[in-house]
Amino acid sequence: MTPAQAAREAARMMGSQSDLAKSLGVSAPTVSQWCSGDRPIPPPRALQIESLTKGEIKREDLCPSFPWADMVA
């Protein structure tokens, strides 16, 4: 799954891109750019989306370039 696909699936799960944006406290155009692949998803937002989707959308799918394995729990 690409980051854009993961973002689109998260938006679908939340109801819409606008609903996801509201839940994250970001603008709808920002989420639209994530969903189109025009803008990368920042690691802190990937964590928020993973939490909002109760782990169904993984941070690694949203932001694969971040060294998640190096994070200390």
C-alpha positions in Angstrom: 0.0 0.0 0.0 1.4 3.4 -0.9 1.2 6.3 1.5 -1.5 7.9 -0.7 -3.6 4.7 -0.7 -3.2 4.5 3.0 -4.4 8.1 3.4 -7.3 7.5 1.1 -8.3 4.5 3.2 -8.0 6.4 6.4 -10.2 9.1 5.0 -12.8 6.5 3.9 -12.8 5.0 7.4 -13.3 8.5 9.0 -16.1 9.3 6.6 -14.3 11.7 4.2 -11.1 13.6 3.6 -12.8 16.6 5.3 -13.7 14.5 8.4 -10.1 13.2 8.6 -8.8 16.7 8.4 -11.1 17.9 11.2 -10.1 15.0 13.4 -6.4 15.8 12.8 -6.8 19.6 13.1 -5.4 20.2 9.6 -6.9 21.7 6.5 -8.9 19.6 4.0 -6.5 20.6 1.2 -3.6 19.1 3.2 -5.4 15.8 3.5 -6.3 16.0 -0.2 -2.6 16.4 -1.0 -1.7 13.4 1.1 -4.4 11.3 -0.7 -3.1 12.4 -4.1 0.5 11.7 -3.2 1.5 15.3 -3.8 2.6 15.9 -0.2 4.2 13.5 2.2 2.5 12.6 5.5 4.6 13.8 8.4 5.5 11.2 11.0 3.4 12.9 13.8 0.3 12.8 11.6 1.0 9.2 10.7 0.9 8.3 14.4 -2.4 10.3 14.8 -3.9 8.5 11.8 -2.9 5.1 13.1 -4.5 5.9 16.5 -7.7 7.3 14.9 -8.1 4.2 12.8 -7.4 2.0 15.8 -4.3 0.5 14.1 -6.0 -0.5 10.9 -3.9 2.0 9.0 -0.3 1.5 9.9 2.2 4.4 10.5 4.7 2.5 8.3 2.3 2.6 5.4 1.6 6.3 5.8 5.2 7.4 6.2 7.5 4.5 5.1 10.6 6.6 4.9 10.6 7.3 8.7 12.8 4.9 10.8 9.9 3.6 12.9 11.9 0.6 14.1 14.4 2.9 15.8 11.7 4.5 18.0 11.8 3.7 21.7 8.4 2.8 23.0 
